[in-house]
Structures are given as structure tokens and as C-alpha cells.
Amino acid sequence: MERSKTWFNDLFDRNRISFQEGERVVLFRRKSNGYPRALEENVIYRVLRKDVENLILVKDEAFESFQQNAFINSSREKEIKVHRSYVIPMNINRASLIDKILMGD
């Protein structure tokens, strides 16, 4: 099945995807206008906390400093608020990519 917003929502509705604090996620999709612009391609982020349907993310390398200090150390290491449908957990992403390769798509 093609990886799309509908595919993601189906997984989420079936409780196959859930976000936990500290979990590693990557950018899954963008809107046609480029949103979410704060997220970079092929960069690993960590879930700092959940806010209803939004996630507060921070880059993986900055996660430890956020946990220890509980404040922003620099403007480069900032919290990013994004809707959950734009990111996917690393384990789900990995499994779907392996399936895609094995199916020959």
C-alpha cells in the first residue's frame, strides 16, 4: 500500500501507531506548501511531550540536554510543535520500507 496520510490514519486508528515521550520519529510527509518547514528531511527527532493531537519535538542530539536542563540552551536547539500526522516512529518507518523493498515496488 502506498504510504499516504490515509495509510497513516488507518494505522493510527487501529492503534498500531502510538507516540511515547522519548520515542524517535522522522518526517513522514509535507503539505504542498512545504509545511512543516521547521522539520528537515532525513533527520531524527525525539518526542519531548504530547499535546492533544500535536507533538513537541526536538532534534535527537539535543534531547539529553532538554531532559537535564528543562530549558532551551540555544536558538539552534528549539522545540518544534507539529501535528502527529507529519511524523512517523522510526520502527514503523523501517518496517514499511523493508516491506516495500521486498515486494519489489
N, CA, C and O of each residue as an XYZ file, in Angstrom:
420
protein
N       0.841     -1.186      0.000
C       0.000      0.000      0.000
C       0.879      1.241      0.000
O       1.922      1.276      0.653
N       0.456      2.240     -0.725
C       1.218      3.482     -0.812
C       1.187      4.215      0.524
O       0.151      4.304      1.184
N       2.338      4.732      0.900
C       2.435      5.481      2.149
C       1.819      6.859      1.936
O       2.366      7.688      1.209
N       0.684      7.093      2.574
C      -0.028      8.354      2.430
C      -0.640      8.730      3.773
O      -0.502      8.006      4.759
N      -1.321      9.877      3.794
C      -1.989     10.306      5.018
C      -3.077      9.305      5.405
O      -3.264      9.023      6.589
N      -3.792      8.768      4.420
C      -4.841      7.786      4.698
C      -4.244      6.517      5.285
O      -4.781      5.969      6.247
N      -3.140      6.043      4.718
C      -2.439      4.867      5.233
C      -2.038      5.097      6.678
O      -2.230      4.226      7.526
N      -1.477      6.278      6.964
C      -1.044      6.608      8.315
C      -2.232      6.659      9.264
O      -2.168      6.101     10.359
N      -3.325      7.325      8.859
C      -4.508      7.431      9.722
C      -5.122      6.064      9.998
O      -5.614      5.825     11.100
N      -5.102      5.165      9.020
C      -5.605      3.811      9.242
C      -4.769      3.091     10.301
O      -5.314      2.427     11.183
N      -3.460      3.225     10.209
C      -2.599      2.611     11.222
C      -2.852      3.217     12.599
O      -2.888      2.505     13.602
N      -3.024      4.523     12.637
C      -3.246      5.208     13.907
C      -4.593      4.800     14.513
O      -4.690      4.582     15.720
N      -5.629      4.699     13.676
C      -6.957      4.319     14.161
C      -6.986      2.885     14.672
O      -7.747      2.563     15.584
N      -6.161      2.028     14.088
C      -6.096      0.631     14.536
C      -5.133      0.447     15.712
O      -4.840     -0.681     16.110
N      -4.647      1.551     16.259
C      -3.729      1.542     17.408
C      -2.411      0.842     17.106
O      -1.775      0.310     18.016
N      -1.992      0.835     15.846
C      -0.681      0.287     15.506
C       0.404      1.343     15.651
O       1.587      1.012     15.730
N       0.006      2.619     15.686
C       0.946      3.714     15.896
C       0.510      4.487     17.128
O      -0.631      4.935     17.240
N       1.440      4.627     18.035
C       1.215      5.497     19.189
C       2.544      6.167     19.502
O       3.606      5.563     19.346
N       2.483      7.381     19.932
C       3.696      8.139     20.206
C       3.935      8.175     21.707
O       3.035      8.501     22.481
N       5.150      7.838     22.111
C       5.545      7.871     23.513
C       6.620      8.938     23.677
O       7.366      9.228     22.743
N       6.692      9.513     24.860
C       7.730     10.510     25.123
C       9.094      9.837     25.028
O       9.301      8.750     25.567
N      10.014     10.494     24.339
C      11.354      9.957     24.144
C      11.499      9.103     22.903
O      12.613      8.697     22.572
N      10.408      8.816     22.203
C      10.451      7.979     21.012
C      11.065      8.740     19.834
O      10.875      9.947     19.691
N      11.798      8.016     19.001
C      12.425      8.606     17.821
C      11.450      8.609     16.662
O      10.785      7.609     16.392
N      11.370      9.748     15.976
C      10.473      9.905     14.835
C      11.213     10.608     13.704
O      12.222     11.277     13.927
N      10.697     10.448     12.488
C      11.239     11.145     11.314
C      10.082     11.772     10.548
O       8.925     11.391     10.725
N      10.406     12.728      9.706
C       9.412     13.386      8.871
C       8.824     12.371      7.910
O       9.554     11.644      7.237
N       7.500     12.326      7.849
C       6.788     11.350      7.023
C       6.282     11.977      5.729
O       6.398     11.379      4.659
N       5.726     13.174      5.824
C       5.156     13.836      4.654
C       5.137     15.334      4.869
O       5.288     15.818      5.990
N       4.948     16.063      3.780
C       4.794     17.513      3.815
C       3.544     17.900      3.036
O       3.085     17.158      2.167
N       3.002     19.066      3.354
C       1.925     19.623      2.548
C       2.529     20.204      1.274
O       3.750     20.322      1.167
N       1.699     20.562      0.322
C       2.203     21.119     -0.929
C       2.864     22.483     -0.719
O       3.696     22.892     -1.529
N       2.507     23.189      0.353
C       3.128     24.492      0.622
C       4.414     24.373      1.438
O       5.017     25.388      1.788
N       4.840     23.148      1.746
C       6.101     22.933      2.447
C       5.980     22.749      3.945
O       6.981     22.491      4.613
N       4.773     22.876      4.494
C       4.590     22.696      5.941
C       4.814     21.239      6.310
O       4.337     20.372      5.578
N       5.472     20.925      7.340
C       6.114     21.731      8.378
C       7.541     22.099      7.980
O       8.396     21.229      7.813
N       7.776     23.362      7.835
C       9.080     23.859      7.377
C      10.173     23.728      8.422
O      11.356     23.702      8.083
N       9.792     23.645      9.678
C      10.793     23.550     10.749
C      11.468     22.178     10.779
O      12.557     22.037     11.336
N      10.837     21.179     10.192
C      11.406     19.831     10.181
C      12.245     19.625      8.932
O      11.886     20.077      7.845
N      13.359     18.942      9.098
C      14.265     18.667      7.985
C      14.096     17.222      7.524
O      13.704     16.353      8.303
N      14.395     16.978      6.256
C      14.347     15.627      5.707
C      15.480     14.795      6.307
O      16.570     15.309      6.560
N      15.217     13.511      6.533
C      16.219     12.541      6.992
C      16.908     12.939      8.293
O      18.077     12.611      8.497
N      16.207     13.635      9.166
C      16.737     13.997     10.478
C      15.862     13.311     11.517
O      14.636     13.300     11.411
N      16.516     12.737     12.526
C      15.793     12.049     13.590
C      15.442     13.043     14.685
O      16.281     13.820     15.140
N      14.184     12.999     15.094
C      13.686     13.848     16.177
C      13.206     12.959     17.311
O      12.914     11.781     17.105
N      13.126     13.519     18.496
C      12.579     12.814     19.655
C      11.328     13.524     20.118
O      11.241     14.750     20.045
N      10.359     12.763     20.594
C       9.130     13.329     21.141
C       9.434     13.799     22.555
O       9.750     12.993     23.431
N       9.339     15.096     22.773
C       9.579     15.671     24.091
C       8.337     15.522     24.958
O       8.420     15.135     26.123
N       7.180     15.834     24.371
C       5.895     15.638     25.057
C       4.772     15.683     24.029
O       4.962     16.115     22.892
N       3.592     15.224     24.459
C       2.416     15.209     23.596
C       1.458     16.298     24.057
O       1.342     16.578     25.250
N       0.770     16.910     23.087
C      -0.199     17.965     23.369
C      -1.432     17.698     22.515
O      -1.515     18.178     21.384
N      -2.386     16.945     23.038
C      -3.597     16.501     22.348
C      -3.195     15.798     21.040
O      -2.689     14.677     21.100
N      -3.399     16.408     19.864
C      -3.021     15.771     18.604
C      -1.684     16.278     18.074
O      -1.244     15.851     17.007
N      -1.046     17.163     18.789
C       0.256     17.694     18.378
C       1.361     17.042     19.185
O       1.143     16.539     20.287
N       2.552     17.062     18.609
C       3.738     16.557     19.288
C       4.739     17.694     19.410
O       4.877     18.507     18.496
N       5.430     17.752     20.524
C       6.521     18.697     20.709
C       7.803     17.897     20.495
O       8.116     16.982     21.257
N       8.539     18.262     19.444
C       9.738     17.527     19.046
C      10.988     18.338     19.291
O      10.950     19.566     19.376
N      12.095     17.631     19.401
C      13.415     18.241     19.487
C      14.368     17.299     18.746
O      14.150     16.088     18.713
N      15.410     17.855     18.161
C      16.374     17.010     17.452
C      16.967     15.984     18.415
O      17.129     16.245     19.607
N      17.283     14.823     17.872
C      17.753     13.703     18.681
C      18.989     14.055     19.501
O      19.080     13.688     20.672
N      19.939     14.762     18.898
C      21.179     15.082     19.608
C      20.969     16.088     20.737
O      21.784     16.161     21.656
N      19.891     16.859     20.679
C      19.606     17.854     21.721
C      18.683     17.311     22.806
O      18.416     18.001     23.790
N      18.194     16.090     22.643
C      17.202     15.530     23.563
C      17.730     15.434     24.992
O      17.020     15.781     25.936
N      18.953     14.971     25.160
C      19.521     14.804     26.504
C      19.641     16.133     27.240
O      19.362     16.200     28.437
N      20.048     17.185     26.548
C      20.189     18.478     27.211
C      18.824     19.035     27.620
O      18.717     19.718     28.639
N      17.786     18.752     26.839
C      16.439     19.180     27.215
C      15.978     18.420     28.454
O      15.349     19.002     29.338
N      16.281     17.143     28.524
C      15.864     16.339     29.671
C      16.570     16.784     30.944
O      15.955     16.810     32.011
N      17.841     17.133     30.854
C      18.603     17.505     32.035
C      18.319     18.932     32.481
O      18.150     19.184     33.674
N      18.265     19.860     31.546
C      18.157     21.273     31.902
C      16.731     21.804     31.922
O      16.444     22.784     32.610
N      15.841     21.170     31.178
C      14.435     21.577     31.084
C      14.260     23.007     30.557
O      13.250     23.649     30.847
N      15.213     23.500     29.799
C      15.063     24.797     29.130
C      15.916     24.796     27.874
O      16.761     23.921     27.682
N      15.689     25.779     27.026
C      16.388     25.839     25.745
C      17.800     26.367     25.958
O      17.989     27.425     26.557
N      18.794     25.625     25.464
C      20.189     26.027     25.620
C      20.610     27.060     24.589
O      21.412     27.946     24.884
N      20.081     26.953     23.400
C      20.434     27.902     22.350
C      19.296     27.973     21.346
O      18.379     27.152     21.381
N      19.350     28.937     20.466
C      18.288     29.082     19.470
C      18.316     27.944     18.459
O      17.306     27.664     17.812
N      19.465     27.284     18.316
C      19.591     26.185     17.372
C      18.840     24.944     17.868
O      18.307     24.172     17.070
N      18.805     24.761     19.185
C      18.132     23.610     19.780
C      16.777     24.058     20.306
O      16.649     24.430     21.473
N      15.780     24.022     19.454
C      14.479     24.526     19.856
C      13.429     23.433     19.777
O      13.595     22.429     19.084
N      12.347     23.653     20.503
C      11.209     22.751     20.452
C      10.401     23.052     19.188
O      10.267     24.210     18.790
N       9.876     22.025     18.574
C       9.087     22.172     17.359
C       7.733     21.514     17.604
O       7.660     20.335     17.949
N       6.669     22.280     17.424
C       5.321     21.749     17.584
C       4.770     21.399     16.212
O       4.747     22.235     15.308
N       4.322     20.147     16.062
C       3.842     19.670     14.773
C       2.711     18.666     15.008
O       2.698     17.957     16.015
N       1.767     18.613     14.074
C       0.675     17.643     14.163
C       1.246     16.239     13.988
O       2.208     16.042     13.246
N       0.661     15.281     14.662
C       1.168     13.915     14.659
C       1.174     13.255     13.283
O       1.921     12.300     13.070
N       0.366     13.734     12.349
C       0.275     13.087     11.037
C       1.465     13.397     10.126
O       1.560     12.830      9.038
N       2.360     14.271     10.536
C       3.509     14.619      9.694
C       4.766     13.829     10.030
O       5.741     13.867      9.278
N       4.754     13.123     11.141
C       5.926     12.329     11.529
C       5.504     10.885     11.762
O       4.331     10.593     11.994
N       6.472      9.999     11.698
C       6.204      8.573     11.886
C       7.311      7.999     12.768
O       8.470      8.389     12.625
N       6.978      7.084     13.673
C       8.009      6.455     14.509
C       9.011      5.685     13.651
O       8.658      5.133     12.609
N      10.238      5.656     14.095
C      11.309      5.003     13.338
C      11.020      3.522     13.090
O      11.299      3.022     12.000
N      10.474      2.817     14.062
C      10.244      1.378     13.886
C       9.175      1.105     12.825
O       9.315      0.148     12.064
N       8.126      1.903     12.748
C       7.090      1.740     11.716
C       7.655      2.092     10.347
O       7.389      1.400      9.364
N       8.433      3.164     10.281
C       9.041      3.593      9.020
C       9.981      2.515      8.493
O       9.962      2.202      7.302
N      10.787      1.957      9.357
C      11.735      0.922      8.965
C      11.000     -0.306      8.425
O      11.364     -0.837      7.375
N       9.981     -0.751      9.131
C       9.231     -1.935      8.705
C       8.545     -1.703      7.358
O       8.541     -2.595      6.510
N       7.971     -0.532      7.154
C       7.284     -0.274      5.888
C       8.272     -0.185      4.723
O       7.959     -0.619      3.614
N       9.456      0.371      4.964
C      10.454      0.441      3.896
C      10.983     -0.940      3.533
O      11.203     -1.221      2.355
N      11.190     -1.802      4.516
C      11.644     -3.170      4.241
C      10.588     -3.917      3.443
O      10.915     -4.603      2.475
N       9.315     -3.790      3.840
C       8.230     -4.439      3.097
C       8.183     -3.945      1.659
O       7.981     -4.735      0.737
N       8.364     -2.661      1.464
C       8.324     -2.088      0.115
C       9.446     -2.643     -0.750
O       9.230     -2.951     -1.922
N      10.639     -2.774     -0.184
C      11.781     -3.306     -0.930
C      11.547     -4.776     -1.284
O      11.812     -5.193     -2.411
N      11.054     -5.558     -0.327
C      10.841     -6.990     -0.563
C       9.722     -7.252     -1.560
O       9.758     -8.253     -2.276
N       8.720     -6.363     -1.619
C       7.626     -6.531     -2.573
C       8.032     -6.113     -3.981
O       7.328     -6.420     -4.943
N       9.160     -5.415     -4.114
C       9.640     -5.018     -5.423
C       9.027     -3.737     -5.979
O       9.084     -3.495     -7.185
N       8.443     -2.918     -5.111
C       7.834     -1.647     -5.564
C       8.881     -0.607     -5.820
O       8.555      0.516     -6.204
